[in-house]
């Protein structure tokens, strides 16, 4: 008779406890997006997750710490993974930009986590410390990552030498538009039409890399 798998002997309460941080983060994300930072109470999150307020405090001692954990889980981890992807990529830099855009859309843009961007836009003035945390944990690392990719492409002779800061902002702008389009289409475009996010991002990168105008052959000089 074979020995039972030790993992199968784990008590239900132990499995439940191991899953609890993720459940709290999911409940926190839902409540923050539904009620905002000001309107979310820690007891509401506990109720949403099906635990007591005391249990929630064992993992996250305050609402601010819970929000920080939500940002780290849903946004910061994606940026770290994207950075790791950039570190091992040995192909063309243009290909890397497309991969990073696709990864962002699959992990953030197409998920509920994209609402965190709108949330911070709306409530940054009322929560300056959390806004600074978001800048340090999300915006600054994103800018650094894109800067690294652009510097790599310029050093390899793949990209023209341009003002990198301006190019980084030019790359981030379409991403922010996608989030706005997803969550508030009625005030973003005059006539809402279906938009394929991955095609849109690919087109923006193509325009960034190649421009819009068709290259014209050099005119022949008349001797």
Secondary structure, 3 states (H helix, E strand, C coil): CCCCCHHHHCCHHHHHHHHHHHHHHHHHHHHHHHHHHHHCCHHHHHHHHCCCHHHHHHHCCCHHHHHHHHHHHHHHHHHHHHHHHHHHCCCCHHHHHHHHHHHHHHHHHCCHHHHHHHHHHHHCCCCHHHHHHHHHHHHHHHHHHHHHHHHHHHHCCCCCCCCHHHHHHHHHHHHHHHHHHHHCHHHCCCCCCCCCHHHHHHHHHHHHHHCCCCCCCCCCCCC
